[in-house]
Amino acid sequence: MAPSPVFFPEDLIGEIFSVLPVKSILRFRCLSKSYDTLISHPVFVKLHLKKSTLQNPQFLLITDHDVRIPGPGFSPDGSDAEYDRDRGIIPYSIRSLFENPSFTISVDPFYLMENKGCSRIVGSCNGLICLAGDSYDEYQKYWLRLWNPATRIISPTFGYFHEECNPRDEDIPFLFDGYYKFSFGCDNSTDTYKVVAYRYNKRQRRSNVRILSLGDNVWRDIESFPVDPILLDSPCQDFEYDGLYFRSTINWLAIPNEIDYNVYDTKDIPVEQFVIVSLDLTTETYNRYLLPRDFDEMPHRIPTICLLGDSLCFSYFYKKTDFIIWQMKKFGVEDSWTQFLKVSCHNLQIDDDLSDEHFIKYSLRLEPLFLSEDGDTLVLDYCQDFQAIIYNRRNNRVERTNITALRRINDDGIGRCTSKYYFESLVSVF
């Protein structure tokens, strides 16, 4: 006698699917129409998203290659060659990184930005990556795309806008108002994704801020920043400060816009002038938060804000000998700042003779990226050598990653890698 077929209730199937990686789930879509409907349903997508943040943490390995383009009279030493940057975005499991911190990875052409018509990574939110493209002639032109690497789907371009560049006329001083920078996040109260565009307007001596709600595809001007994000008017793209998305807000480290400062040397900025400016994506209004009271001496490099676990954090070098991280235990409550970590540069095995020349040459920055669930293991992006540091707080053990990214088999150069925290999702780019 043949055994009776076993039927699982749809809600149980949904629970089972919700703990699987995206690639595994997508294989079930072709099995039946009911599976395809279940996997595409917004309720299931939200359930999977919630569990992905806990069970499938990923890094985005951001690779940069300087691709040599020989000139017409190509010389053997390449002295006449031009260079073009080729950037890739590769999701990689944090668990795999812990198991094997040194590896070589071949960059699948799918992950390269050169064929996506964009040059900048705006940010990631709920498994979606927002990309921006731009061009400059008599106009500054901008456009956006959304990309979900897990589902391998990218949106058409959207959010296009342009502005006329200021004229270069002998009687009209040239005032460059700066390139627009972008940030990306989600208003969780309505599940509406939003992009914020902002720049410093030198003529008006204030910021221009506009916002686009996905689905409307219409830019709206909103109130200027009450204090301006650091590096807002910096022409150097390496210093671009894209804002930190957290709980329906985008956050920047900021100082009053009347303060003149040097991006290479911050020691003359009054330490009490630093604040966090936070844009609420629901109300589209700003809040300002003070930094920890014990942050009372200006470091020689710009401090940073980051996310560790479920807390907004503030980090900086102290007296060029130590690295300190503070956690805001309750978001928006200034009295909840708690010192999470103080570790010597010597223990982190980074250069503890941090002279001014060293800082200027390498633009040293140590950015916390990820904290393990047990709170013991911390991953930090070390921008000097484009690699990460894995630091165990319990035993003071340090391990350096060594990630080599090859653009092609016969690659003549090694891609440098930086990392950002990310997790896979089924969220649609549409």
ABEGO torsion letter per residue (X at the ends): XBBBBBBBBAAAAAAAAAABBAAAAAAAAAABAAAAAAAABAAAAAAAAAAAAAABBBBBBBBBBBBBBBBABBBAAGAABBBBBBBBBBBBBAAAAAABABBBBBBBAAABAAAAGBABBAEBBGGBBBBBBBBBBABBBBBBBBBBAAAGBBBBBBGBBBBBBBBBBAABBBBBAEBBBBBBBBBAAAGBBBBBBBBBBAAAGBBBBBBBBBGAGBBBBBBBBABBBBGAABABAAABBAEBBBGGBBBBBBBBAABBBBAABAAABBAAABBBBBBBAAAGBBBBBBBBAABABBBABBBBBBBBEABBBBBBBBGGABBBBBBBABBGBAAABBBABBBBAAAAGBBABBBAAAAAAAGBBBBBABBBAAGABBBBBBAAAGBBBBBBAAAGBBBBBBBBBBABAABABBBBBBBBBBBBBABBAX
